[in-house]
């Protein structure tokens, strides 16, 4: 009888050791809210980067009607991009190169399910300058450099994220 109890006890002990401990579970909704907030931040940063990439491409021909602009910008941001390109076209200027970006999320309107995210960047325009379209020469002798950029990115009704406004400060502001 002692042998039977010992064997049964040993079998239970071995069986218990074979089982992996059950991980602690988060309360319902917490994991998905964190994932949603992380996803929103990632999407907002992607939209911000894509807006500047599209603007750089449109700038090579100063095309204020480029569809790339509307894919990632709305409202005041879209208006600013279009006005800048239209002004360059009227002056006979095009852009070459592209900005180097280092955006960070600086604020969100909600910790769980943000609808608006603020981005702060120190964009570098050193290799993204304006040139005269007629002769390919630099438009001026003003060098590019690091500039503080603040932007608002908002979730749209269709679920996409787009830059709704931005402000670019002078060279050396960051």
C-alpha positions in Angstrom: 0.0 0.0 0.0 2.8 2.4 0.8 4.4 1.6 -2.5 1.1 2.4 -4.3 0.7 5.7 -2.6 4.3 6.6 -3.3 3.9 5.7 -6.9 0.7 7.7 -7.3 2.1 10.6 -5.4 5.2 10.5 -7.6 3.1 10.3 -10.8 1.1 13.3 -9.7 4.2 15.3 -8.9 5.8 14.4 -12.3 2.5 15.3 -14.1 2.4 18.6 -12.3 6.0 19.4 -13.3 5.2 18.7 -17.0 2.5 21.3 -17.1 3.6 24.9 -17.9 2.5 27.5 -15.6 -0.6 29.4 -16.7 0.3 33.0 -17.6 -1.5 35.7 -15.8 -4.2 37.2 -17.9 -4.9 40.9 -18.3 -8.4 42.1 -17.6 -10.7 41.9 -20.6 -10.1 44.8 -23.0 -6.8 45.9 -21.6 -4.6 44.1 -24.1 -6.8 45.2 -27.0 -6.8 48.8 -25.9 -3.0 48.8 -25.6 -2.7 47.2 -29.0 -5.2 49.8 -30.4 -3.2 52.7 -28.9 0.1 51.2 -30.3 -1.5 50.7 -33.7 -2.8 54.2 -33.7 0.6 55.7 -32.9 2.2 53.5 -35.6 -0.4 54.5 -38.1 -0.1 58.2 -37.3 3.7 58.1 -37.6 3.4 56.2 -40.9 0.9 58.8 -42.3 3.3 61.7 -41.2 6.3 60.1 -43.0 4.2 59.3 -46.1 2.9 62.8 -46.3 6.5 64.2 -46.4 7.6 61.5 -48.9 4.6 62.3 -51.2 5.4 66.0 -50.9 9.0 65.4 -51.8 7.9 63.4 -54.9 5.4 66.1 -55.9 8.1 68.7 -55.4 10.3 67.3 -58.1 7.8 68.8 -60.6 6.0 71.2 -58.3 2.8 69.4 -58.9 0.2 70.8 -56.5 -2.4 68.4 -58.0 -0.5 65.3 -57.1 -2.7 62.6 -55.7 0.1 61.6 -53.3 -0.8 64.7 -51.2 -4.4 63.7 -50.6 -3.5 60.2 -49.6 -1.9 61.4 -46.4 -3.0 65.0 -45.7 -6.3 66.8 -45.2 -7.5 70.2 -44.2 -4.9 72.8 -43.3 -2.0 70.4 -44.0 -3.2 69.6 -47.5 -3.8 73.3 -48.2 -0.3 74.2 -47.1 1.3 71.5 -49.2 -0.6 72.6 -52.3 0.0 76.3 -51.8 3.7 75.7 -51.4 3.9 73.6 -54.6 1.8 76.1 -56.5 4.1 78.9 -55.3 7.2 77.0 -56.4 5.6 76.3 -59.8 4.9 80.0 -60.3 8.5 80.8 -59.4 9.9 78.1 -61.7 11.3 76.1 -58.8 11.4 72.4 -58.2 12.8 70.4 -55.2 15.4 67.7 -55.2 16.2 65.2 -52.5 14.0 64.5 -49.6 13.9 65.3 -45.9 15.4 63.2 -43.2 12.8 62.7 -40.5 12.9 61.6 -36.9 9.2 61.9 -35.7 8.0 61.0 -32.2 4.6 60.9 -30.8 4.4 63.7 -28.3 0.7 63.6 -27.3 -2.6 61.8 -27.9 -6.1 62.8 -27.1 -6.8 59.5 -25.5 -4.6 56.9 -23.9 -6.8 54.0 -25.0 -8.3 54.8 -28.4 -6.7 58.0 -29.7 -8.4 59.9 -32.6 -5.8 62.6 -32.8 -2.1 62.2 -32.2 0.5 65.0 -32.0 3.9 64.5 -33.5 7.1 66.4 -32.9 10.0 66.0 -35.3 13.4 67.5 -36.0 13.4 67.2 -39.7 16.6 67.8 -41.7 16.3 69.6 -45.0 20.0 69.7 -45.7 19.7 67.4 -48.7 16.2 68.7 -49.8 16.6 72.0 -51.5 14.9 74.1 -54.2 16.4 74.4 -57.7 15.5 76.5 -60.7 13.7 74.4 -63.2 15.1 76.2 -66.2 18.8 75.7 -65.5 19.0 73.3 -62.5 20.9 75.7 -60.3 20.2 76.2 -56.7 17.3 78.7 -56.2 19.2 80.5 -53.5 22.3 80.2 -51.2 20.2 79.4 -48.1 21.3 76.0 -46.8 18.8 73.5 -45.4 19.2 72.2 -41.9 17.4 70.8 -38.9 13.9 72.3 -38.2 11.4 71.7 -35.5 8.2 70.4 -37.0 4.9 69.8 -35.0 2.0 68.0 -36.6 -1.5 66.9 -35.8 -2.5 63.5 -37.3 -6.2 62.5 -37.1 -8.1 59.3 -37.6 -10.5 59.6 -40.5 -14.0 58.2 -40.8 -12.7 55.4 -43.1 -10.2 54.4 -40.4 -7.1 55.9 -42.1 -4.8 58.4 -40.4 -3.9 61.7 -42.1 -2.0 64.8 -41.2 -4.5 67.6 -40.6 -2.1 70.4 -39.8 1.6 71.0 -39.3 4.0 73.8 -38.5 7.6 74.0 -39.7 10.0 76.2 -37.7 13.2 77.9 -38.9 16.5 76.2 -39.5 18.3 75.6 -36.2 15.1 75.3 -34.1 16.0 71.8 -32.9 
